[in-house]
């Protein structure tokens, strides 16, 4: 079902990614203000006890899984517009990907920054997902059941809608 679309002279369409005909389109951001923007996303890769121990001991057969995952996350952020159909290609000014081994696996945190007309939430999410996939690829010989979970945006700043953090909405 396609929602009602804006008609000439009426209010703007409530879904900016839809054309007046209800077709998916890339939003025109040329009228938006250029501002410093950032987004942070997090996710978990759940791992077996044997795999967590191999990470700690640096005894994985493929080598330094955390370093490979970190680089995969940076590369993923840079390639987001190639992967997500309606994302704008953005000049990223910074990408930080950190991996935190813990008692159940590895938490991945990615923060992406730009100075542009649109936000970087999708780039942060893509960084987390590609880092997680890189990690899974590196550990799959030891843990065939590694699982990516709980991927979400946890903070954003800049732009018309302002700043937001996960804690502010009670989640």
GIQUI-V903161 format. One line per field, one symbol per residue. ss: DSSP state (H for helix, E for strand, L for the rest). psi: psi as a letter, one per 40 degrees, with the letter a starting at -180 (. if undefined). burial: b if it has 9 or more other C-alpha atoms within 8 Angstrom, else e. A space follows every 10 residues. Layout:
BEGIN
ss = ???
psi = ???
burial = ???
END
This chain:
BEGIN
ss = LLLLLLLLLL LLLLLLLELL LLLELLLLLL LLLLEEEEEE EEEEEELLHH HHHHHHHLLL LLLLHHHHHH HHHHHHHHLH HHHLLLLLLL LEEEEEEEEE ELLLEEEEEE EEEEEELLLL HHHHHHHHHH HHHHHHHHHL LLLLLLEEEE EEEEEEELLL LLLEEHHHHL L
psi = hhihiiihea iihegeehid eeihihhhed eiihihiiih iiiihhiidd ddddddeffi deagdddddd dddddddded eddhdeiihi hheihhhihg iaeebhhhhh hhiigaeiif dddddddddd dddddddded ddgeeihhif hiheiiiiid eaiiidddee .
burial = eeeebbeeee eebeeebbbb ebeeeeeeee eeeebbbbbb bbbbbbbbee bbebbeeeeb eeeebeebbb bbbbbbbbeb beeeebbeee ebeebbbebe beebbbbbbb bbbbbbbbbb bebbbbbbbb bbbbbbebbb eebeebbbee bebbbbbbbe eeeebbeeee e
END
